[in-house]
């Protein structure tokens, strides 16, 4: 019995040493990198020869591209590219660029074994020996199809939201236009109706005399002028937005145009409320449109102020053009920001009782910009506002349609 136990003990001492090494032991050996690359399944990682032919293959490459190692090793990387990319020489160009620049990152469609396409993010890096000779490339490819599709869906959602917002804004603009236009048209139409009915009633009762006739004609005249102004603004907006407004540029004196505008307003104002500072200023412009600009600004200043508040109109030459300023000390802009002043139908919050559709400043801006100029509005320190127009000496060639 003792002999048997001794033999068993000796046998245990002479048992063979295990052949399997631990991962810690492998980590410092030549097989470590190969094992690491082969284990990666989210990336295709493989080596390519200087001629572009595939030398190695990992599980990630098999999963992403669909080829087994024995099916793909030795073939050219162009097999992964679309027919269009192959015709354009993209595979060879990427190899040359990687060798020249040190690496190339490329994104685009690639083709699997079954012919399906995927969106690839590719990193191609050259490999050199100790003497700097190129002996191949390391290529890492990631399938980014799902990420790209998610980004595309997000972009489509953004475009859809923007389109919906624009549609809603268009509907709101239409509703604002209908509300403001109906209000502005209703007032002169009602005035016309009252004037006509008053004249007809006076004639029916035999009380129509020269005084009543004159009063009725004056009321109808004011109403017709108001209707004409409203319709004129609507037509101006339509033609300006379509780009069909014609401009005829000639040499004009802006100060003379301003003087004529002021003289016309002085004839309808109850008192002379307009001060002027007009210096001779010659530029090349459309005289009728410049007159419209000054008229709109003066009309705006008078509407937003009341006697005895005065309005100042200033015209002066600049080294390369002209400046027009219209200043009032009325109710002010009533806005937190002046960025929306020149948009269609823009009305200040404190202007609810002031007649108008909010088109005058929009039309003015469009005319000024067609001249190659710019316009700005600044609120006064306490109240009132100043609108400044800068016009160049010569308009842009694209707008010089009549000279």
Order of alpha helices (4+ residues) and beta strands (2+ residues): alpha-alpha-alpha-beta-alpha-alpha-alpha-alpha-beta-beta-beta-alpha-alpha-beta-alpha-beta-beta-alpha-beta-beta-alpha-beta-beta
